[in-house]
Amino acid sequence: IDPSDKAFPVGLNPLDLPENVSPFVLNRVINDLLDIFEKLYEMRTAGGPIFELYFRNSFKLAVGAPREIYKDHPLSFESIARILRDGKLRGEIVAGLLPDDPVRTFFEQAARTYGDQGFENFVPYITSKLTRFVDNPLLKSIICSPKRTIDFRKVMDEKKILLVNLAKGEIGAQDARMIGMLITNYVFEATLERADTPKDKRTPFYYYLDEFQNFTTDTIADILAEARKYGLHLILANQTLS
């Protein structure tokens, strides 16, 4: 994986999910992305509970929308921004949800809220966190790709070697961090999926992270606590003991 290679972009779209994705998996993906945003933007000061509330519901609305609305472009961060900005499209998707769906209730209540707390005021607040992925051609080709093109479970189970070049000088520090954190989450996701494989059949997989503090979220604590029994072994490199 070399994000700086424009001729061969690798697809890492976090919204490449099946139409019938389980609520458990969907919630895990949302939590992972919120962890990444927390590291990228220091969301305790730049985001807070309102951002999380809108992001969760917007993500669920985009994933739960009929797939035919994405025939011209893939389901991605760009889709979330588009749904938030396009009132007509959003209204059509919301109308298709069940009357007691919490996502429908959220957006119907939001549409009736005006003033400083009004929906229109919050839309730029949410979409501004997504535009760096949508407006950056390099990141867009990777994060907003039609499909994920790397099967991390297959890499692990079939003893493949995956090399990732995240040179900050080539793609920029923040973009390198975003891609690195996504890949780390995908590796852990694939690790947990190995629960369907008998313990003695779980091929050991070694994950080397140089300057690991740049590419991990709070998920690293879960990885250290749980991953070894699924055959994932970590080598974490850092220059300082602090």
Phi, psi and chi 1 to 4 in degrees:
 res  aa     phi    psi   chi1   chi2   chi3   chi4
   1 ILE       -  116.3  -62.1  177.9      -      -
   2 ASP  -130.0   94.6 -175.8   -0.4      -      -
   3 PRO   -59.3  -22.3  -23.0   34.3      -      -
   4 SER   -79.6   -9.4   65.8      -      -      -
   5 ASP   -85.2   93.3 -172.4  -12.0      -      -
   6 LYS   -66.4  -23.8  -60.8  179.3 -179.8   63.7
   7 ALA   -74.2  -24.8      -      -      -      -
   8 PHE  -133.3   69.3  -62.7   97.7      -      -
   9 PRO   -68.5  137.2   25.2  -33.3      -      -
  10 VAL   -94.7  131.6  172.0      -      -      -
  11 GLY   -82.1  122.8      -      -      -      -
  12 LEU  -129.8   31.5  -63.6  173.5      -      -
  13 ASN   -59.2  113.4 -174.1   -9.2      -      -
  14 PRO   -70.5  -12.9   21.3  -29.1      -      -
  15 LEU   -97.1    8.3  -86.0   77.2      -      -
  16 ASP   -77.4   81.1  179.0   21.9      -      -
  17 LEU  -123.2  150.8  -60.1  166.5      -      -
  18 PRO   -64.9  152.1   20.1  -30.4      -      -
  19 GLU   -61.7  -31.1 -164.2  163.6    0.8      -
  20 ASN  -102.4   32.6   59.0  -14.4      -      -
  21 VAL   -56.2  140.5   60.4      -      -      -
  22 SER   -71.5  149.2   74.6      -      -      -
  23 PRO   -57.2  -33.0  -24.2   33.4      -      -
  24 PHE   -64.3  -48.8  171.7   77.0      -      -
  25 VAL   -65.0  -43.2  170.4      -      -      -
  26 LEU   -60.0  -43.7 -176.7   59.5      -      -
  27 ASN   -65.0  -37.2 -169.2   60.4      -      -
  28 ARG   -65.9  -41.1 -169.7 -178.5   71.0 -154.3
  29 VAL   -63.9  -43.9  171.3      -      -      -
  30 ILE   -62.5  -44.3  -67.1  172.3      -      -
  31 ASN   -62.1  -40.9  -72.7  -18.5      -      -
  32 ASP   -62.6  -42.5  -73.7  -14.6      -      -
  33 LEU   -68.0  -38.3  -72.5  172.8      -      -
  34 LEU   -64.0  -36.4  -75.9  170.1      -      -
  35 ASP   -62.6  -40.7  -78.7  -14.9      -      -
  36 ILE   -65.6  -44.7  -70.7  173.9      -      -
  37 PHE   -61.1  -36.7  -79.3  123.2      -      -
  38 GLU   -60.5  -42.3  169.4   63.6   35.8      -
  39 LYS   -72.4  -35.7  -69.8  -78.9  -77.9 -167.9
  40 LEU   -76.8  -38.1  -71.8  176.4      -      -
  41 TYR  -117.5   -0.9  -65.1  117.1      -      -
  42 GLU    52.1   63.9  -63.1 -176.3    3.6      -
  43 MET   -64.2  -17.0  -63.3  -58.1  -67.6      -
  44 ARG   -61.7  -26.9  -71.3 -178.8  178.1   85.5
  45 THR  -107.5  -32.1   54.8      -      -      -
  46 ALA   -96.3   -8.0      -      -      -      -
  47 GLY  -130.8  -88.2      -      -      -      -
  48 GLY    91.5 -172.9      -      -      -      -
  49 PRO   -63.4  -32.2   -0.7   -1.0      -      -
  50 ILE   -64.9  -43.9  -67.2  -65.1      -      -
  51 PHE   -59.5  -46.3  174.9   83.9      -      -
  52 GLU   -60.9  -42.7 -179.6  173.2  -20.5      -
  53 LEU   -60.8  -48.0 -174.1   64.0      -      -
  54 TYR   -69.3  -40.5  -89.2   82.1      -      -
  55 PHE   -64.4  -46.0 -177.3   80.6      -      -
  56 ARG   -57.6  -48.8  -78.4 -173.6 -177.6  -81.2
  57 ASN   -71.1  -36.2  -76.7  -80.0      -      -
  58 SER   -67.0  -40.4  -59.5      -      -      -
  59 PHE   -62.1  -47.5 -165.4  103.1      -      -
  60 LYS   -64.5  -37.1  -70.3  177.6 -179.9  178.2
  61 LEU   -65.6  -43.2 -174.4   65.7      -      -
  62 ALA   -65.4  -43.5      -      -      -      -
  63 VAL   -69.9  -34.0  172.5      -      -      -
  64 GLY   -83.8   -5.7      -      -      -      -
  65 ALA   -71.0  151.0      -      -      -      -
  66 PRO   -56.7  136.1  -21.9   32.0      -      -
  67 ARG   -65.5  -19.8  -74.2  -58.3 -171.1  -96.2
  68 GLU   -65.2  -20.9   53.7  -97.4   27.7      -
  69 ILE   -73.0  -12.1   74.5  167.1      -      -
  70 TYR  -103.8   19.4  -57.8  117.3      -      -
  71 LYS   -66.1  -26.1   60.5 -178.9 -178.3  -66.5
  72 ASP   -93.1  -14.8  -62.0  -33.7      -      -
  73 HIS  -158.4  152.7   55.0   82.9      -      -
  74 PRO   -71.9  155.9   27.5  -35.7      -      -
  75 LEU   -67.2  119.6  172.1   58.3      -      -
  76 SER  -160.0 -173.9   65.9      -      -      -
  77 PHE   -56.6  -34.0  -77.7  140.3      -      -
  78 GLU   -61.5  -35.8 -169.9  173.0   22.5      -
  79 SER   -64.7  -41.9  -50.9      -      -      -
  80 ILE   -61.6  -46.6  -64.4  178.9      -      -
  81 ALA   -60.8  -41.2      -      -      -      -
  82 ARG   -64.9  -43.2 -179.8  178.6  167.3 -140.6
  83 ILE   -64.6  -38.4  -71.8  169.5      -      -
  84 LEU   -68.1  -35.5  -74.9  170.2      -      -
  85 ARG   -83.6  -29.4  -70.0  167.7  176.8  157.5
  86 ASP   -98.1   98.3 -171.5  -24.4      -      -
  87 GLY   -61.8  -37.4      -      -      -      -
  88 LYS   -66.0  -47.4 -178.2 -179.5  177.8 -177.9
  89 LEU   -62.3  -44.9  174.7   62.6      -      -
  90 ARG   -60.6  -42.6 -173.3  174.5   62.5 -107.0
  91 GLY   -61.9  -39.3      -      -      -      -
  92 GLU   -65.5  -41.5  -68.9  173.0   -1.9      -
  93 ILE   -68.3  -44.4  -61.6  172.9      -      -
  94 VAL   -61.9  -40.3  169.1      -      -      -
  95 ALA   -63.8  -23.5      -      -      -      -
  96 GLY   -83.1   -7.0      -      -      -      -
  97 LEU   -82.7  159.6  -60.3  175.8      -      -
  98 LEU   -64.2  147.8  -65.4  172.9      -      -
  99 PRO   -55.8  -32.8  -24.7   33.8      -      -
 100 ASP   -98.3   12.0   59.4  -14.1      -      -
 101 ASP   -68.1  126.4 -169.0  -50.6      -      -
 102 PRO   -58.7  -32.4  -22.4   32.1      -      -
 103 VAL   -67.0  -41.5  177.0      -      -      -
 104 ARG   -63.2  -44.4  176.5  170.5 -177.0  163.6
 105 THR   -59.4  -42.7  -58.2      -      -      -
 106 PHE   -59.5  -50.9  170.5   81.5      -      -
 107 PHE   -70.9  -32.6  -80.6  101.4      -      -
 108 GLU   -67.3  -41.0  -73.2  178.9  -17.8      -
 109 GLN   -67.8  -39.7  -69.6  177.6  -15.3      -
 110 ALA   -62.7  -38.4      -      -      -      -
 111 ALA   -66.4  -23.0      -      -      -      -
 112 ARG   -93.9    3.3  -65.4 -166.8  -65.4  -92.4
 113 THR   -99.6  130.0  -54.2      -      -      -
 114 TYR  -124.8  177.7  -60.7   95.4      -      -
 115 GLY    81.3 -155.0      -      -      -      -
 116 ASP   -60.3  -29.8  -68.5  -19.0      -      -
 117 GLN   -94.7   10.7  -59.9  -62.1  -46.8      -
 118 GLY   -70.2  156.1      -      -      -      -
 119 PHE   -58.5  -44.3 -178.9   80.8      -      -
 120 GLU   -61.5  -29.9  -63.5  -58.3  -36.2      -
 121 ASN   -73.3  -28.7  -76.4  -24.3      -      -
 122 PHE   -86.4  -21.3  -81.0  118.6      -      -
 123 VAL   -58.1  -51.1  167.8      -      -      -
 124 PRO   -62.1  -31.7  -19.4   31.4      -      -
 125 TYR   -61.5  -38.2  174.4   60.2      -      -
 126 ILE   -82.2  -48.5  -51.2  -57.1      -      -
 127 THR   -67.3  -25.3   56.6      -      -      -
 128 SER   -62.7  -26.3   64.6      -      -      -
 129 LYS   -79.8  -15.0  -54.1  -61.9 -173.2  -60.7
 130 LEU  -101.1  -20.8  -55.4  175.7      -      -
 131 THR   -64.8  -28.1   50.1      -      -      -
 132 ARG   -63.5  -28.5   73.0  166.0  -67.6  111.9
 133 PHE   -84.5  -28.4  -48.4  116.1      -      -
 134 VAL   -85.5  -39.5  174.6      -      -      -
 135 ASP   -88.2  -18.6  -64.6  -18.0      -      -
 136 ASN   -85.5  110.8 -179.9  -32.2      -      -
 137 PRO   -56.4  -37.6  -21.9   32.5      -      -
 138 LEU   -65.7  -51.8  178.5   64.7      -      -
 139 LEU   -67.2  -37.3  -95.2 -172.1      -      -
 140 LYS   -60.0  -40.6 -176.6  177.2  178.4  179.4
 141 SER   -64.9  -22.8   65.8      -      -      -
 142 ILE   -96.7  -52.3  -62.1  169.6      -      -
 143 ILE   -80.0  -29.5  -54.1  -61.0      -      -
 144 CYS  -107.1   28.3  -61.8      -      -      -
 145 SER   -68.4  155.2   57.5      -      -      -
 146 PRO   -59.6  -37.6  -24.6   34.3      -      -
 147 LYS  -142.0  158.9  -65.5  -73.6 -178.3 -177.3
 148 ARG   -75.9  130.8  -70.7 -169.8 -154.1  174.3
 149 THR  -105.3    0.7   56.4      -      -      -
 150 ILE  -116.0  123.6  -60.9  -73.2      -      -
 151 ASP   -95.0   97.9 -174.9  -25.3      -      -
 152 PHE   -67.6  -31.8  -71.5   88.5      -      -
 153 ARG   -64.4  -41.1  175.5   72.0 -174.3  -86.4
 154 LYS   -65.9  -38.9 -168.4  173.6 -178.9  179.4
 155 VAL   -57.7  -44.1  169.6      -      -      -
 156 MET   -70.7  -49.1  -61.7  175.2   74.7      -
 157 ASP   -72.1  -27.9  -68.9  -10.6      -      -
 158 GLU  -101.9   16.2  -63.0 -175.3    5.5      -
 159 LYS    58.1   37.8  -58.1 -177.7 -179.6 -179.2
 160 LYS   -81.4  161.7  -65.2 -179.1 -178.9  -65.5
 161 ILE  -109.6  124.6  -64.6  173.5      -      -
 162 LEU  -115.6  118.5  176.8   65.3      -      -
 163 LEU  -107.7  133.8  -60.2  176.7      -      -
 164 VAL  -124.0  122.7 -175.8      -      -      -
 165 ASN  -100.6  109.7  178.7   13.9      -      -
 166 LEU  -118.2   48.6  -64.6  176.9      -      -
 167 ALA   -66.1  117.8      -      -      -      -
 168 LYS   -61.3  -32.9  -63.6  176.0 -176.2  178.2
 169 GLY   -64.9  -23.7      -      -      -      -
 170 GLU   -88.4  -41.5  -64.6  -75.6  -14.9      -
 171 ILE  -121.6   -5.4   60.2  176.3      -      -
 172 GLY    94.7  147.1      -      -      -      -
 173 ALA   -63.8  -46.2      -      -      -      -
 174 GLN   -70.5  -38.6 -162.6  166.0   30.1      -
 175 ASP   -66.3  -38.1  -68.4   -7.6      -      -
 176 ALA   -62.6  -41.3      -      -      -      -
 177 ARG   -64.2  -44.0  -69.1 -179.3   68.7 -161.5
 178 MET   -58.5  -50.0  172.1   64.5 -177.4      -
 179 ILE   -65.9  -41.5  -65.0  169.6      -      -
 180 GLY   -62.5  -41.5      -      -      -      -
 181 MET   -67.5  -38.5  -74.7 -172.3  -78.9      -
 182 LEU   -61.4  -47.2 -103.1 -174.4      -      -
 183 ILE   -63.4  -41.3  -70.0  172.3      -      -
 184 THR   -60.2  -42.2  -61.2      -      -      -
 185 ASN   -64.9  -38.4  -77.7  -10.7      -      -
 186 TYR   -65.8  -38.0  -72.0  156.2      -      -
 187 VAL   -63.9  -43.3  168.3      -      -      -
 188 PHE   -67.0  -39.0 -172.9   43.0      -      -
 189 GLU   -59.1  -46.8 -176.6 -179.0  -76.5      -
 190 ALA   -64.6  -34.5      -      -      -      -
 191 THR   -62.7  -46.1  -59.6      -      -      -
 192 LEU   -64.6  -31.0  -65.8  179.3      -      -
 193 GLU   -65.4  -17.6  -70.3  173.8    1.6      -
 194 ARG   -73.6    2.0  -60.9  175.7  112.7 -168.6
 195 ALA   -61.4  -21.8      -      -      -      -
 196 ASP   -82.9    3.2   63.1    5.8      -      -
 197 THR  -115.4  133.6  -57.0      -      -      -
 198 PRO   -54.2  145.2  -24.3   33.0      -      -
 199 LYS   -54.7  -40.2 -171.0  173.0 -177.9  178.8
 200 ASP   -75.4   -6.1   60.2  -18.2      -      -
 201 LYS  -103.2   -0.6  -58.4  -67.4 -175.5 -176.7
 202 ARG   -82.5  101.7  -64.9  168.6 -170.9  164.7
 203 THR   -61.0  125.7  -54.3      -      -      -
 204 PRO   -58.3  138.1  -23.4   34.3      -      -
 205 PHE  -130.8  129.3 -173.1   78.4      -      -
 206 TYR  -106.8  125.0  -66.7   82.9      -      -
 207 TYR  -112.9  111.0 -170.1   44.1      -      -
 208 TYR   -98.3  124.3  -64.4   78.7      -      -
 209 LEU  -123.9  108.1  -90.3  173.7      -      -
 210 ASP   -84.1  137.8 -171.5   25.2      -      -
 211 GLU    51.0   53.3  -62.8  -65.0   -9.3      -
 212 PHE   -60.2  -24.3   76.1   93.3      -      -
 213 GLN   -64.1  -20.0   76.1  -76.0   -6.9      -
 214 ASN   -78.7  -18.4  -68.6  -37.4      -      -
 215 PHE  -123.9   16.1  -50.9  116.5      -      -
 216 THR  -124.9  149.0   57.3      -      -      -
 217 THR  -110.8 -162.5   62.7      -      -      -
 218 ASP   -63.6  -14.6  -70.0  -17.2      -      -
 219 THR   -58.2  -27.0  -56.3      -      -      -
 220 ILE   -59.5  -32.4 -166.7   65.7      -      -
 221 ALA   -64.6  -40.7      -      -      -      -
 222 ASP   -67.4  -39.0  -64.5  -32.9      -      -
 223 ILE   -62.5  -46.7  -64.2  175.7      -      -
 224 LEU   -63.3  -32.3  -70.6  168.5      -      -
 225 ALA   -81.6  -33.3      -      -      -      -
 226 GLU  -119.5  -21.9  -58.9  178.4   33.4      -
 227 ALA   -72.5  -29.4      -      -      -      -
 228 ARG   -61.6  -37.1 -171.6  168.8   56.9 -178.8
 229 LYS   -68.3  -16.3   63.3 -174.5  174.7 -173.1
 230 TYR   -98.9    8.5  -64.9  116.2      -      -
 231 GLY    91.0   11.8      -      -      -      -
 232 LEU   -97.8  126.1  178.9   67.5      -      -
 233 HIS  -118.1  135.5  -56.9  -86.2      -      -
 234 LEU  -109.2  137.9  -63.7  169.9      -      -
 235 ILE  -121.7  107.1  -66.1   85.5      -      -
 236 LEU  -107.2  119.3  -53.4  177.6      -      -
 237 ALA  -109.8  138.1      -      -      -      -
 238 ASN  -153.9  150.8  179.2 -101.7      -      -
 239 GLN   -87.5  -14.8  -68.1 -174.0   32.1      -
 240 THR  -129.3  145.7   63.3      -      -      -
 241 LEU   -71.8  -23.4  -69.8  175.3      -      -
 242 SER   -72.4      -   60.9      -      -      -
